[in-house]
Amino acid sequence: MILNFYIVEDYIDEVLNILNNIHHDGYYVKMAVAWAISYCYISFPEKTLDFLKNNNLDKFTYNKSLQKIIESNRVDKDIKNLIRSMKIK
């Protein structure tokens, strides 16, 4: 539902807040959150980038979010380099 209807200007802050507060050990839950964050980035890059700089995501979900953004064909090469530098080791 979020991917199809709520990644819009009226709801983006709430969507990022919801994604930030999902804490689950399941692999597919973490991947779903990472995919959703990458979709948010495509539509709202500045807000999502600010979110990525200050969030409560676990290391795996955070790094997967970055990976999904980097893998997108809709993200500029220079931005991909910036996103790569944000990875937590």
PyMOL Python script that loads the backbone (N, CA, C, O; Angstrom):
from pymol import cmd

cmd.read_pdbstr("""\
ATOM      1  N   MET A   1       0.822  -1.193   0.000  1.00  0.00           N
ATOM      2  CA  MET A   1       0.000   0.000   0.000  1.00  0.00           C
ATOM      3  C   MET A   1       0.867   1.259   0.000  1.00  0.00           C
ATOM      4  O   MET A   1       0.603   2.214  -0.730  1.00  0.00           O
ATOM      5  N   ILE A   2       1.902   1.238   0.831  1.00  0.00           N
ATOM      6  CA  ILE A   2       2.752   2.425   0.920  1.00  0.00           C
ATOM      7  C   ILE A   2       3.387   2.731  -0.432  1.00  0.00           C
ATOM      8  O   ILE A   2       3.381   3.880  -0.874  1.00  0.00           O
ATOM      9  N   LEU A   3       3.934   1.716  -1.088  1.00  0.00           N
ATOM     10  CA  LEU A   3       4.619   1.943  -2.361  1.00  0.00           C
ATOM     11  C   LEU A   3       3.688   2.500  -3.424  1.00  0.00           C
ATOM     12  O   LEU A   3       4.090   3.349  -4.219  1.00  0.00           O
ATOM     13  N   ASN A   4       2.461   2.034  -3.445  1.00  0.00           N
ATOM     14  CA  ASN A   4       1.535   2.430  -4.501  1.00  0.00           C
ATOM     15  C   ASN A   4       0.776   3.716  -4.236  1.00  0.00           C
ATOM     16  O   ASN A   4       0.411   4.416  -5.181  1.00  0.00           O
ATOM     17  N   PHE A   5       0.530   4.046  -2.980  1.00  0.00           N
ATOM     18  CA  PHE A   5      -0.378   5.151  -2.705  1.00  0.00           C
ATOM     19  C   PHE A   5       0.164   6.256  -1.803  1.00  0.00           C
ATOM     20  O   PHE A   5      -0.399   7.351  -1.793  1.00  0.00           O
ATOM     21  N   TYR A   6       1.223   6.016  -1.052  1.00  0.00           N
ATOM     22  CA  TYR A   6       1.611   6.977  -0.030  1.00  0.00           C
ATOM     23  C   TYR A   6       2.976   7.624  -0.201  1.00  0.00           C
ATOM     24  O   TYR A   6       3.366   8.449   0.625  1.00  0.00           O
ATOM     25  N   ILE A   7       3.699   7.279  -1.232  1.00  0.00           N
ATOM     26  CA  ILE A   7       4.962   7.985  -1.484  1.00  0.00           C
ATOM     27  C   ILE A   7       4.632   9.191  -2.352  1.00  0.00           C
ATOM     28  O   ILE A   7       4.953   9.260  -3.538  1.00  0.00           O
ATOM     29  N   VAL A   8       3.971  10.138  -1.690  1.00  0.00           N
ATOM     30  CA  VAL A   8       3.550  11.400  -2.297  1.00  0.00           C
ATOM     31  C   VAL A   8       3.838  12.511  -1.291  1.00  0.00           C
ATOM     32  O   VAL A   8       4.090  12.245  -0.116  1.00  0.00           O
ATOM     33  N   GLU A   9       3.799  13.735  -1.754  1.00  0.00           N
ATOM     34  CA  GLU A   9       4.151  14.887  -0.921  1.00  0.00           C
ATOM     35  C   GLU A   9       3.389  14.921   0.401  1.00  0.00           C
ATOM     36  O   GLU A   9       3.975  15.225   1.440  1.00  0.00           O
ATOM     37  N   ASP A  10       2.119  14.622   0.377  1.00  0.00           N
ATOM     38  CA  ASP A  10       1.301  14.710   1.595  1.00  0.00           C
ATOM     39  C   ASP A  10       1.705  13.701   2.671  1.00  0.00           C
ATOM     40  O   ASP A  10       1.483  13.947   3.856  1.00  0.00           O
ATOM     41  N   TYR A  11       2.289  12.580   2.281  1.00  0.00           N
ATOM     42  CA  TYR A  11       2.549  11.501   3.229  1.00  0.00           C
ATOM     43  C   TYR A  11       4.009  11.106   3.405  1.00  0.00           C
ATOM     44  O   TYR A  11       4.305  10.258   4.247  1.00  0.00           O
ATOM     45  N   ILE A  12       4.921  11.682   2.651  1.00  0.00           N
ATOM     46  CA  ILE A  12       6.298  11.194   2.651  1.00  0.00           C
ATOM     47  C   ILE A  12       6.940  11.232   4.045  1.00  0.00           C
ATOM     48  O   ILE A  12       7.675  10.314   4.409  1.00  0.00           O
ATOM     49  N   ASP A  13       6.673  12.268   4.811  1.00  0.00           N
ATOM     50  CA  ASP A  13       7.267  12.331   6.157  1.00  0.00           C
ATOM     51  C   ASP A  13       6.749  11.196   7.031  1.00  0.00           C
ATOM     52  O   ASP A  13       7.512  10.573   7.769  1.00  0.00           O
ATOM     53  N   GLU A  14       5.461  10.932   6.947  1.00  0.00           N
ATOM     54  CA  GLU A  14       4.874   9.843   7.738  1.00  0.00           C
ATOM     55  C   GLU A  14       5.381   8.481   7.258  1.00  0.00           C
ATOM     56  O   GLU A  14       5.631   7.593   8.073  1.00  0.00           O
ATOM     57  N   VAL A  15       5.533   8.312   5.953  1.00  0.00           N
ATOM     58  CA  VAL A  15       6.054   7.055   5.409  1.00  0.00           C
ATOM     59  C   VAL A  15       7.459   6.793   5.935  1.00  0.00           C
ATOM     60  O   VAL A  15       7.757   5.688   6.387  1.00  0.00           O
ATOM     61  N   LEU A  16       8.316   7.795   5.879  1.00  0.00           N
ATOM     62  CA  LEU A  16       9.683   7.626   6.380  1.00  0.00           C
ATOM     63  C   LEU A  16       9.684   7.342   7.878  1.00  0.00           C
ATOM     64  O   LEU A  16      10.501   6.559   8.360  1.00  0.00           O
ATOM     65  N   ASN A  17       8.785   7.966   8.606  1.00  0.00           N
ATOM     66  CA  ASN A  17       8.667   7.708  10.039  1.00  0.00           C
ATOM     67  C   ASN A  17       8.233   6.265  10.296  1.00  0.00           C
ATOM     68  O   ASN A  17       8.782   5.598  11.174  1.00  0.00           O
ATOM     69  N   ILE A  18       7.267   5.789   9.545  1.00  0.00           N
ATOM     70  CA  ILE A  18       6.805   4.400   9.697  1.00  0.00           C
ATOM     71  C   ILE A  18       7.948   3.428   9.397  1.00  0.00           C
ATOM     72  O   ILE A  18       8.184   2.489  10.157  1.00  0.00           O
ATOM     73  N   LEU A  19       8.652   3.654   8.295  1.00  0.00           N
ATOM     74  CA  LEU A  19       9.760   2.771   7.921  1.00  0.00           C
ATOM     75  C   LEU A  19      10.864   2.804   8.976  1.00  0.00           C
ATOM     76  O   LEU A  19      11.502   1.786   9.244  1.00  0.00           O
ATOM     77  N   ASN A  20      11.084   3.955   9.563  1.00  0.00           N
ATOM     78  CA  ASN A  20      12.107   4.117  10.586  1.00  0.00           C
ATOM     79  C   ASN A  20      11.771   3.336  11.860  1.00  0.00           C
ATOM     80  O   ASN A  20      12.667   2.958  12.614  1.00  0.00           O
ATOM     81  N   ASN A  21      10.504   3.102  12.090  1.00  0.00           N
ATOM     82  CA  ASN A  21      10.071   2.446  13.326  1.00  0.00           C
ATOM     83  C   ASN A  21       9.730   0.970  13.156  1.00  0.00           C
ATOM     84  O   ASN A  21       9.162   0.364  14.064  1.00  0.00           O
ATOM     85  N   ILE A  22      10.061   0.389  12.028  1.00  0.00           N
ATOM     86  CA  ILE A  22       9.860  -1.051  11.835  1.00  0.00           C
ATOM     87  C   ILE A  22      11.113  -1.766  12.331  1.00  0.00           C
ATOM     88  O   ILE A  22      12.204  -1.592  11.788  1.00  0.00           O
ATOM     89  N   HIS A  23      10.931  -2.564  13.363  1.00  0.00           N
ATOM     90  CA  HIS A  23      12.048  -3.321  13.940  1.00  0.00           C
ATOM     91  C   HIS A  23      11.645  -4.787  13.975  1.00  0.00           C
ATOM     92  O   HIS A  23      10.832  -5.203  14.800  1.00  0.00           O
ATOM     93  N   HIS A  24      12.221  -5.557  13.074  1.00  0.00           N
ATOM     94  CA  HIS A  24      11.876  -6.971  12.941  1.00  0.00           C
ATOM     95  C   HIS A  24      13.123  -7.691  12.451  1.00  0.00           C
ATOM     96  O   HIS A  24      13.867  -7.155  11.630  1.00  0.00           O
ATOM     97  N   ASP A  25      13.353  -8.893  12.943  1.00  0.00           N
ATOM     98  CA  ASP A  25      14.552  -9.645  12.555  1.00  0.00           C
ATOM     99  C   ASP A  25      14.412 -10.394  11.238  1.00  0.00           C
ATOM    100  O   ASP A  25      15.392 -10.946  10.737  1.00  0.00           O
ATOM    101  N   GLY A  26      13.221 -10.423  10.675  1.00  0.00           N
ATOM    102  CA  GLY A  26      12.998 -11.176   9.442  1.00  0.00           C
ATOM    103  C   GLY A  26      13.687 -10.557   8.236  1.00  0.00           C
ATOM    104  O   GLY A  26      13.619  -9.347   8.018  1.00  0.00           O
ATOM    105  N   TYR A  27      14.349 -11.401   7.457  1.00  0.00           N
ATOM    106  CA  TYR A  27      15.068 -10.953   6.269  1.00  0.00           C
ATOM    107  C   TYR A  27      14.156 -10.206   5.303  1.00  0.00           C
ATOM    108  O   TYR A  27      14.508  -9.131   4.817  1.00  0.00           O
ATOM    109  N   TYR A  28      12.990 -10.770   5.025  1.00  0.00           N
ATOM    110  CA  TYR A  28      12.100 -10.159   4.042  1.00  0.00           C
ATOM    111  C   TYR A  28      11.484  -8.863   4.535  1.00  0.00           C
ATOM    112  O   TYR A  28      11.165  -7.985   3.734  1.00  0.00           O
ATOM    113  N   VAL A  29      11.316  -8.733   5.822  1.00  0.00           N
ATOM    114  CA  VAL A  29      10.845  -7.465   6.382  1.00  0.00           C
ATOM    115  C   VAL A  29      11.913  -6.392   6.162  1.00  0.00           C
ATOM    116  O   VAL A  29      11.607  -5.278   5.736  1.00  0.00           O
ATOM    117  N   LYS A  30      13.148  -6.733   6.454  1.00  0.00           N
ATOM    118  CA  LYS A  30      14.248  -5.780   6.268  1.00  0.00           C
ATOM    119  C   LYS A  30      14.400  -5.391   4.797  1.00  0.00           C
ATOM    120  O   LYS A  30      14.637  -4.226   4.478  1.00  0.00           O
ATOM    121  N   MET A  31      14.262  -6.374   3.903  1.00  0.00           N
ATOM    122  CA  MET A  31      14.367  -6.081   2.477  1.00  0.00           C
ATOM    123  C   MET A  31      13.214  -5.200   2.009  1.00  0.00           C
ATOM    124  O   MET A  31      13.406  -4.310   1.181  1.00  0.00           O
ATOM    125  N   ALA A  32      12.026  -5.443   2.534  1.00  0.00           N
ATOM    126  CA  ALA A  32      10.867  -4.622   2.165  1.00  0.00           C
ATOM    127  C   ALA A  32      11.079  -3.174   2.592  1.00  0.00           C
ATOM    128  O   ALA A  32      10.761  -2.253   1.840  1.00  0.00           O
ATOM    129  N   VAL A  33      11.604  -2.971   3.773  1.00  0.00           N
ATOM    130  CA  VAL A  33      11.886  -1.619   4.248  1.00  0.00           C
ATOM    131  C   VAL A  33      12.946  -0.966   3.349  1.00  0.00           C
ATOM    132  O   VAL A  33      12.812   0.200   2.978  1.00  0.00           O
ATOM    133  N   ALA A  34      13.983  -1.709   3.005  1.00  0.00           N
ATOM    134  CA  ALA A  34      15.041  -1.171   2.135  1.00  0.00           C
ATOM    135  C   ALA A  34      14.485  -0.786   0.766  1.00  0.00           C
ATOM    136  O   ALA A  34      14.819   0.277   0.242  1.00  0.00           O
ATOM    137  N   TRP A  35      13.652  -1.623   0.189  1.00  0.00           N
ATOM    138  CA  TRP A  35      13.034  -1.314  -1.109  1.00  0.00           C
ATOM    139  C   TRP A  35      12.167  -0.070  -1.002  1.00  0.00           C
ATOM    140  O   TRP A  35      12.213   0.803  -1.869  1.00  0.00           O
ATOM    141  N   ALA A  36      11.384   0.009   0.053  1.00  0.00           N
ATOM    142  CA  ALA A  36      10.503   1.163   0.226  1.00  0.00           C
ATOM    143  C   ALA A  36      11.317   2.452   0.355  1.00  0.00           C
ATOM    144  O   ALA A  36      10.945   3.480  -0.211  1.00  0.00           O
ATOM    145  N   ILE A  37      12.409   2.400   1.086  1.00  0.00           N
ATOM    146  CA  ILE A  37      13.259   3.583   1.231  1.00  0.00           C
ATOM    147  C   ILE A  37      13.851   3.974  -0.120  1.00  0.00           C
ATOM    148  O   ILE A  37      13.949   5.161  -0.433  1.00  0.00           O
ATOM    149  N   SER A  38      14.242   2.993  -0.916  1.00  0.00           N
ATOM    150  CA  SER A  38      14.785   3.317  -2.241  1.00  0.00           C
ATOM    151  C   SER A  38      13.719   3.960  -3.132  1.00  0.00           C
ATOM    152  O   SER A  38      14.032   4.854  -3.918  1.00  0.00           O
ATOM    153  N   TYR A  39      12.483   3.521  -3.019  1.00  0.00           N
ATOM    154  CA  TYR A  39      11.385   4.136  -3.766  1.00  0.00           C
ATOM    155  C   TYR A  39      11.167   5.570  -3.289  1.00  0.00           C
ATOM    156  O   TYR A  39      10.932   6.467  -4.097  1.00  0.00           O
ATOM    157  N   CYS A  40      11.246   5.781  -1.992  1.00  0.00           N
ATOM    158  CA  CYS A  40      11.118   7.133  -1.451  1.00  0.00           C
ATOM    159  C   CYS A  40      12.213   8.028  -2.016  1.00  0.00           C
ATOM    160  O   CYS A  40      11.968   9.187  -2.351  1.00  0.00           O
ATOM    161  N   TYR A  41      13.415   7.487  -2.119  1.00  0.00           N
ATOM    162  CA  TYR A  41      14.531   8.273  -2.628  1.00  0.00           C
ATOM    163  C   TYR A  41      14.282   8.724  -4.067  1.00  0.00           C
ATOM    164  O   TYR A  41      14.597   9.860  -4.421  1.00  0.00           O
ATOM    165  N   ILE A  42      13.728   7.856  -4.887  1.00  0.00           N
ATOM    166  CA  ILE A  42      13.473   8.201  -6.284  1.00  0.00           C
ATOM    167  C   ILE A  42      12.523   9.393  -6.385  1.00  0.00           C
ATOM    168  O   ILE A  42      12.726  10.281  -7.213  1.00  0.00           O
ATOM    169  N   SER A  43      11.499   9.416  -5.556  1.00  0.00           N
ATOM    170  CA  SER A  43      10.511  10.493  -5.617  1.00  0.00           C
ATOM    171  C   SER A  43      10.887  11.717  -4.787  1.00  0.00           C
ATOM    172  O   SER A  43      10.564  12.845  -5.157  1.00  0.00           O
ATOM    173  N   PHE A  44      11.563  11.494  -3.675  1.00  0.00           N
ATOM    174  CA  PHE A  44      11.902  12.582  -2.755  1.00  0.00           C
ATOM    175  C   PHE A  44      13.353  12.437  -2.283  1.00  0.00           C
ATOM    176  O   PHE A  44      13.602  12.097  -1.127  1.00  0.00           O
ATOM    177  N   PRO A  45      14.304  12.696  -3.179  1.00  0.00           N
ATOM    178  CA  PRO A  45      15.710  12.444  -2.841  1.00  0.00           C
ATOM    179  C   PRO A  45      16.224  13.242  -1.645  1.00  0.00           C
ATOM    180  O   PRO A  45      16.932  12.687  -0.805  1.00  0.00           O
ATOM    181  N   GLU A  46      15.891  14.518  -1.548  1.00  0.00           N
ATOM    182  CA  GLU A  46      16.435  15.320  -0.455  1.00  0.00           C
ATOM    183  C   GLU A  46      15.891  14.877   0.895  1.00  0.00           C
ATOM    184  O   GLU A  46      16.646  14.723   1.854  1.00  0.00           O
ATOM    185  N   LYS A  47      14.586  14.672   0.968  1.00  0.00           N
ATOM    186  CA  LYS A  47      13.987  14.232   2.232  1.00  0.00           C
ATOM    187  C   LYS A  47      14.518  12.861   2.638  1.00  0.00           C
ATOM    188  O   LYS A  47      14.797  12.615   3.811  1.00  0.00           O
ATOM    189  N   THR A  48      14.654  11.986   1.669  1.00  0.00           N
ATOM    190  CA  THR A  48      15.127  10.639   1.981  1.00  0.00           C
ATOM    191  C   THR A  48      16.593  10.661   2.373  1.00  0.00           C
ATOM    192  O   THR A  48      17.000   9.929   3.276  1.00  0.00           O
ATOM    193  N   LEU A  49      17.383  11.477   1.721  1.00  0.00           N
ATOM    194  CA  LEU A  49      18.797  11.597   2.082  1.00  0.00           C
ATOM    195  C   LEU A  49      18.935  12.147   3.502  1.00  0.00           C
ATOM    196  O   LEU A  49      19.765  11.666   4.272  1.00  0.00           O
ATOM    197  N   ASP A  50      18.137  13.141   3.851  1.00  0.00           N
ATOM    198  CA  ASP A  50      18.142  13.654   5.227  1.00  0.00           C
ATOM    199  C   ASP A  50      17.756  12.559   6.206  1.00  0.00           C
ATOM    200  O   ASP A  50      18.359  12.430   7.271  1.00  0.00           O
ATOM    201  N   PHE A  51      16.753  11.773   5.848  1.00  0.00           N
ATOM    202  CA  PHE A  51      16.320  10.655   6.678  1.00  0.00           C
ATOM    203  C   PHE A  51      17.463   9.656   6.876  1.00  0.00           C
ATOM    204  O   PHE A  51      17.694   9.189   7.992  1.00  0.00           O
ATOM    205  N   LEU A  52      18.174   9.331   5.797  1.00  0.00           N
ATOM    206  CA  LEU A  52      19.259   8.354   5.883  1.00  0.00           C
ATOM    207  C   LEU A  52      20.411   8.846   6.751  1.00  0.00           C
ATOM    208  O   LEU A  52      21.163   8.042   7.302  1.00  0.00           O
ATOM    209  N   LYS A  53      20.549  10.141   6.872  1.00  0.00           N
ATOM    210  CA  LYS A  53      21.618  10.689   7.711  1.00  0.00           C
ATOM    211  C   LYS A  53      21.269  10.635   9.200  1.00  0.00           C
ATOM    212  O   LYS A  53      22.146  10.777  10.051  1.00  0.00           O
ATOM    213  N   ASN A  54      19.994  10.432   9.508  1.00  0.00           N
ATOM    214  CA  ASN A  54      19.561  10.397  10.905  1.00  0.00           C
ATOM    215  C   ASN A  54      18.356   9.463  11.023  1.00  0.00           C
ATOM    216  O   ASN A  54      17.219   9.881  10.803  1.00  0.00           O
ATOM    217  N   ASN A  55      18.609   8.197  11.371  1.00  0.00           N
ATOM    218  CA  ASN A  55      17.529   7.214  11.423  1.00  0.00           C
ATOM    219  C   ASN A  55      17.799   6.184  12.511  1.00  0.00           C
ATOM    220  O   ASN A  55      18.845   6.198  13.160  1.00  0.00           O
ATOM    221  N   ASN A  56      16.831   5.291  12.693  1.00  0.00           N
ATOM    222  CA  ASN A  56      16.947   4.210  13.675  1.00  0.00           C
ATOM    223  C   ASN A  56      17.044   2.837  13.017  1.00  0.00           C
ATOM    224  O   ASN A  56      16.790   1.822  13.665  1.00  0.00           O
ATOM    225  N   LEU A  57      17.403   2.797  11.757  1.00  0.00           N
ATOM    226  CA  LEU A  57      17.477   1.521  11.041  1.00  0.00           C
ATOM    227  C   LEU A  57      18.648   0.690  11.554  1.00  0.00           C
ATOM    228  O   LEU A  57      19.677   1.225  11.965  1.00  0.00           O
ATOM    229  N   ASP A  58      18.469  -0.633  11.523  1.00  0.00           N
ATOM    230  CA  ASP A  58      19.605  -1.489  11.853  1.00  0.00           C
ATOM    231  C   ASP A  58      20.601  -1.430  10.686  1.00  0.00           C
ATOM    232  O   ASP A  58      20.262  -1.000   9.584  1.00  0.00           O
ATOM    233  N   LYS A  59      21.822  -1.867  10.951  1.00  0.00           N
ATOM    234  CA  LYS A  59      22.913  -1.770   9.972  1.00  0.00           C
ATOM    235  C   LYS A  59      22.549  -2.452   8.649  1.00  0.00           C
ATOM    236  O   LYS A  59      22.779  -1.885   7.581  1.00  0.00           O
ATOM    237  N   PHE A  60      21.982  -3.667   8.710  1.00  0.00           N
ATOM    238  CA  PHE A  60      21.645  -4.409   7.502  1.00  0.00           C
ATOM    239  C   PHE A  60      20.635  -3.635   6.653  1.00  0.00           C
ATOM    240  O   PHE A  60      20.837  -3.457   5.452  1.00  0.00           O
ATOM    241  N   THR A  61      19.557  -3.178   7.274  1.00  0.00           N
ATOM    242  CA  THR A  61      18.506  -2.478   6.539  1.00  0.00           C
ATOM    243  C   THR A  61      19.024  -1.169   5.969  1.00  0.00           C
ATOM    244  O   THR A  61      18.711  -0.817   4.832  1.00  0.00           O
ATOM    245  N   TYR A  62      19.805  -0.456   6.742  1.00  0.00           N
ATOM    246  CA  TYR A  62      20.393   0.803   6.281  1.00  0.00           C
ATOM    247  C   TYR A  62      21.270   0.568   5.045  1.00  0.00           C
ATOM    248  O   TYR A  62      21.109   1.237   4.025  1.00  0.00           O
ATOM    249  N   ASN A  63      22.194  -0.385   5.148  1.00  0.00           N
ATOM    250  CA  ASN A  63      23.098  -0.651   4.026  1.00  0.00           C
ATOM    251  C   ASN A  63      22.355  -1.194   2.810  1.00  0.00           C
ATOM    252  O   ASN A  63      22.720  -0.872   1.679  1.00  0.00           O
ATOM    253  N   LYS A  64      21.319  -2.011   3.017  1.00  0.00           N
ATOM    254  CA  LYS A  64      20.519  -2.506   1.890  1.00  0.00           C
ATOM    255  C   LYS A  64      19.767  -1.364   1.229  1.00  0.00           C
ATOM    256  O   LYS A  64      19.617  -1.344   0.007  1.00  0.00           O
ATOM    257  N   SER A  65      19.299  -0.425   2.015  1.00  0.00           N
ATOM    258  CA  SER A  65      18.624   0.751   1.449  1.00  0.00           C
ATOM    259  C   SER A  65      19.575   1.499   0.530  1.00  0.00           C
ATOM    260  O   SER A  65      19.211   1.876  -0.584  1.00  0.00           O
ATOM    261  N   LEU A  66      20.793   1.709   1.006  1.00  0.00           N
ATOM    262  CA  LEU A  66      21.796   2.377   0.175  1.00  0.00           C
ATOM    263  C   LEU A  66      22.065   1.575  -1.097  1.00  0.00           C
ATOM    264  O   LEU A  66      22.151   2.138  -2.188  1.00  0.00           O
ATOM    265  N   GLN A  67      22.198   0.260  -0.949  1.00  0.00           N
ATOM    266  CA  GLN A  67      22.464  -0.597  -2.102  1.00  0.00           C
ATOM    267  C   GLN A  67      21.350  -0.492  -3.133  1.00  0.00           C
ATOM    268  O   GLN A  67      21.625  -0.391  -4.329  1.00  0.00           O
ATOM    269  N   LYS A  68      20.098  -0.514  -2.691  1.00  0.00           N
ATOM    270  CA  LYS A  68      18.965  -0.443  -3.619  1.00  0.00           C
ATOM    271  C   LYS A  68      18.927   0.910  -4.325  1.00  0.00           C
ATOM    272  O   LYS A  68      18.568   0.980  -5.500  1.00  0.00           O
ATOM    273  N   ILE A  69      19.287   1.973  -3.635  1.00  0.00           N
ATOM    274  CA  ILE A  69      19.349   3.283  -4.281  1.00  0.00           C
ATOM    275  C   ILE A  69      20.455   3.292  -5.334  1.00  0.00           C
ATOM    276  O   ILE A  69      20.260   3.794  -6.441  1.00  0.00           O
ATOM    277  N   ILE A  70      21.605   2.741  -4.990  1.00  0.00           N
ATOM    278  CA  ILE A  70      22.737   2.696  -5.923  1.00  0.00           C
ATOM    279  C   ILE A  70      22.404   1.868  -7.159  1.00  0.00           C
ATOM    280  O   ILE A  70      22.826   2.207  -8.264  1.00  0.00           O
ATOM    281  N   GLU A  71      21.656   0.794  -6.983  1.00  0.00           N
ATOM    282  CA  GLU A  71      21.312  -0.088  -8.102  1.00  0.00           C
ATOM    283  C   GLU A  71      20.264   0.511  -9.039  1.00  0.00           C
ATOM    284  O   GLU A  71      20.068   0.000 -10.141  1.00  0.00           O
ATOM    285  N   SER A  72      19.600   1.562  -8.634  1.00  0.00           N
ATOM    286  CA  SER A  72      18.565   2.171  -9.458  1.00  0.00           C
ATOM    287  C   SER A  72      19.167   2.853 -10.678  1.00  0.00           C
ATOM    288  O   SER A  72      20.208   3.504 -10.589  1.00  0.00           O
ATOM    289  N   ASN A  73      18.515   2.699 -11.794  1.00  0.00           N
ATOM    290  CA  ASN A  73      18.938   3.374 -13.024  1.00  0.00           C
ATOM    291  C   ASN A  73      18.495   4.837 -13.037  1.00  0.00           C
ATOM    292  O   ASN A  73      18.895   5.594 -13.921  1.00  0.00           O
ATOM    293  N   ARG A  74      17.688   5.232 -12.086  1.00  0.00           N
ATOM    294  CA  ARG A  74      17.157   6.594 -12.036  1.00  0.00           C
ATOM    295  C   ARG A  74      17.974   7.519 -11.139  1.00  0.00           C
ATOM    296  O   ARG A  74      17.578   8.658 -10.891  1.00  0.00           O
ATOM    297  N   VAL A  75      19.108   7.031 -10.654  1.00  0.00           N
ATOM    298  CA  VAL A  75      19.954   7.829  -9.770  1.00  0.00           C
ATOM    299  C   VAL A  75      21.237   8.199 -10.505  1.00  0.00           C
ATOM    300  O   VAL A  75      21.881   7.351 -11.122  1.00  0.00           O
ATOM    301  N   ASP A  76      21.596   9.476 -10.428  1.00  0.00           N
ATOM    302  CA  ASP A  76      22.785  10.011 -11.082  1.00  0.00           C
ATOM    303  C   ASP A  76      24.067   9.374 -10.532  1.00  0.00           C
ATOM    304  O   ASP A  76      24.140   9.030  -9.353  1.00  0.00           O
ATOM    305  N   LYS A  77      25.065   9.223 -11.390  1.00  0.00           N
ATOM    306  CA  LYS A  77      26.329   8.590 -11.013  1.00  0.00           C
ATOM    307  C   LYS A  77      27.014   9.309  -9.848  1.00  0.00           C
ATOM    308  O   LYS A  77      27.549   8.652  -8.955  1.00  0.00           O
ATOM    309  N   ASP A  78      27.008  10.635  -9.841  1.00  0.00           N
ATOM    310  CA  ASP A  78      27.641  11.384  -8.751  1.00  0.00           C
ATOM    311  C   ASP A  78      26.934  11.135  -7.429  1.00  0.00           C
ATOM    312  O   ASP A  78      27.578  11.026  -6.386  1.00  0.00           O
ATOM    313  N   ILE A  79      25.629  11.044  -7.471  1.00  0.00           N
ATOM    314  CA  ILE A  79      24.853  10.766  -6.262  1.00  0.00           C
ATOM    315  C   ILE A  79      25.149   9.349  -5.779  1.00  0.00           C
ATOM    316  O   ILE A  79      25.239   9.108  -4.576  1.00  0.00           O
ATOM    317  N   LYS A  80      25.300   8.421  -6.706  1.00  0.00           N
ATOM    318  CA  LYS A  80      25.636   7.047  -6.319  1.00  0.00           C
ATOM    319  C   LYS A  80      26.943   7.003  -5.539  1.00  0.00           C
ATOM    320  O   LYS A  80      27.066   6.252  -4.571  1.00  0.00           O
ATOM    321  N   ASN A  81      27.909   7.796  -5.951  1.00  0.00           N
ATOM    322  CA  ASN A  81      29.184   7.854  -5.226  1.00  0.00           C
ATOM    323  C   ASN A  81      28.987   8.403  -3.815  1.00  0.00           C
ATOM    324  O   ASN A  81      29.594   7.908  -2.865  1.00  0.00           O
ATOM    325  N   LEU A  82      28.147   9.419  -3.676  1.00  0.00           N
ATOM    326  CA  LEU A  82      27.837   9.962  -2.361  1.00  0.00           C
ATOM    327  C   LEU A  82      27.162   8.903  -1.494  1.00  0.00           C
ATOM    328  O   LEU A  82      27.516   8.734  -0.327  1.00  0.00           O
ATOM    329  N   ILE A  83      26.204   8.202  -2.055  1.00  0.00           N
ATOM    330  CA  ILE A  83      25.481   7.164  -1.320  1.00  0.00           C
ATOM    331  C   ILE A  83      26.447   6.060  -0.903  1.00  0.00           C
ATOM    332  O   ILE A  83      26.364   5.566   0.222  1.00  0.00           O
ATOM    333  N   ARG A  84      27.361   5.665  -1.786  1.00  0.00           N
ATOM    334  CA  ARG A  84      28.363   4.642  -1.439  1.00  0.00           C
ATOM    335  C   ARG A  84      29.190   5.049  -0.222  1.00  0.00           C
ATOM    336  O   ARG A  84      29.531   4.218   0.620  1.00  0.00           O
ATOM    337  N   SER A  85      29.506   6.339  -0.144  1.00  0.00           N
ATOM    338  CA  SER A  85      30.330   6.815   0.973  1.00  0.00           C
ATOM    339  C   SER A  85      29.588   6.796   2.304  1.00  0.00           C
ATOM    340  O   SER A  85      30.213   6.935   3.356  1.00  0.00           O
ATOM    341  N   MET A  86      28.288   6.629   2.280  1.00  0.00           N
ATOM    342  CA  MET A  86      27.481   6.625   3.502  1.00  0.00           C
ATOM    343  C   MET A  86      27.378   5.234   4.129  1.00  0.00           C
ATOM    344  O   MET A  86      26.834   5.093   5.225  1.00  0.00           O
ATOM    345  N   LYS A  87      27.888   4.214   3.457  1.00  0.00           N
ATOM    346  CA  LYS A  87      27.765   2.837   3.958  1.00  0.00           C
ATOM    347  C   LYS A  87      28.427   2.678   5.318  1.00  0.00           C
ATOM    348  O   LYS A  87      29.501   3.223   5.572  1.00  0.00           O
ATOM    349  N   ILE A  88      27.766   1.925   6.182  1.00  0.00           N
ATOM    350  CA  ILE A  88      28.307   1.601   7.503  1.00  0.00           C
ATOM    351  C   ILE A  88      29.060   0.274   7.387  1.00  0.00           C
ATOM    352  O   ILE A  88      28.517  -0.715   6.896  1.00  0.00           O
ATOM    353  N   LYS A  89      30.296   0.265   7.836  1.00  0.00           N
ATOM    354  CA  LYS A  89      31.106  -0.952   7.741  1.00  0.00           C
ATOM    355  C   LYS A  89      31.101  -1.711   9.027  1.00  0.00           C
ATOM    356  O   LYS A  89      31.732  -2.763   9.125  1.00  0.00           O
TER     357      LYS A  89
END
""", "prot")
cmd.dss("prot")
cmd.show_as("cartoon", "prot")
cmd.util.cbc("prot")
cmd.orient("prot")
